[in-house]
Amino acid sequence: MRFIFLAVFIILAFLSAKAQDYKVSVFPDPYIELDTFDSVILETGDHLGWNKRFELDFIFPYYDTSFNYINGNYESIYSFEDEIDYSIILMAFGYEFDKLTDINKVTSDLRYALKVKDGKKALCLQYTKNRLTSDPSVKQFDSYINFQIWFLENGNIELKFGDYILDNSPVYVPNEGFYLQTVNVGPLLLGPTFGLNHPFSENIKFGIDGPYDSLQTINDSGYLTKLPPPDWTIKFEKQTTGTHEIQNTNNIFFPNPASHSISFSDPVWEYIISNMEGKVVMTQSQLNADISEVDVSTLTSGMYILKTRLNNILHINKFIKL
């Protein structure tokens, strides 16, 4: 185990994106392993790759949308149905478990649990003794990494770092990042990547780039070039005042209730329709802002939430489909 002694002073960095949808802070915070959990490797038996849908017991707000599930995979990439591109990219690279030989002695795994953190419901995903893909130092030096990703019901996302042994790994080069070791073209810098992308809008992106102690926020995905020491956290805090929101502006569309279609008083460049459980059922995004009508005839009868955006103004309304 590698021991890292923290300085007596605390480095605390707060960063904001231009759109201010999220604020980032980096700070020391004890890493506490899950005491009760479910196991992905026991569920799948796959040590080289996994894909799983995690059901939530709460509604997770993400940008101006919300979901009751999160899809994840072995690259630490998280997604939602019908999204434009991968939505949540946190520590993205390739991670592998040790091959399962004894179900009673699982030490390398993706462990997960629904928890309560700081009074908020949360999903915790714990990468336990994961190996970096293509790392040739595993056999001799037992190279591995531990970290957790927390999704909280207030929309915050926290990435907590446990202990790791990467001193002799050619995959991790401090102040540069993670290099995939290839035979034909040599090392390729491929992570760890960080980005929070709007599921249904190509124009709304947020990322961080640089070493943990001097991160920069960017309007795209970036690389964490230097890992924090164990017992440190990178927190993405959802900002409730980051976008201009206008609630219950029913005059922007008609009719309500609607049976076949709804029309907008002024064309919009994006709309999202979700049911009352938070599942997105219809969406469209166009840069030239010429969406003037939406066909809702295929929707089942009931109440829906309509979100529209134009000139960075978000309108949120409810409508009834007859």
Sequence and secondary structure as in RCSB ss.txt:
>XXXX:A:sequence
MRFIFLAVFIILAFLSAKAQDYKVSVFPDPYIELDTFDSVILETGDHLGWNKRFELDFIFPYYDTSFNYINGNYE
SIYSFEDEIDYSIILMAFGYEFDKLTDINKVTSDLRYALKVKDGKKALCLQYTKNRLTSDPSVKQFDSYINFQIW
FLENGNIELKFGDYILDNSPVYVPNEGFYLQTVNVGPLLLGPTFGLNHPFSENIKFGIDGPYDSLQTINDSGYLT
KLPPPDWTIKFEKQTTGTHEIQNTNNIFFPNPASHSISFSDPVWEYIISNMEGKVVMTQSQLNADISEVDVSTLT
SGMYILKTRLNNILHINKFIKL
>XXXX:A:secstr
       SS   EEEE TT SEEEEEEE      SS EEHHHHH  SS  EEEEEEEEEEEETTEEEEEEEEETT
SEEE TT SS  EEEEES EE      TT   SEEEEEEEEETTEEEEEEEEEEEEETT TTHHHH  EEEEEEE
EETTS EEEEEEEEE TT SSEETTTEEEE  SSS  EEEE EEEEE TT TT EEEEEEEGGG EEESS EEEE
E   SSEEEEEEE TTSSEEEE  GGGEE SSBSSEEEEEEEESEEEEEETTS EEEEEE TT  EEEEE TTS 
SEEEEEEEEETTEEEEEEEEE 
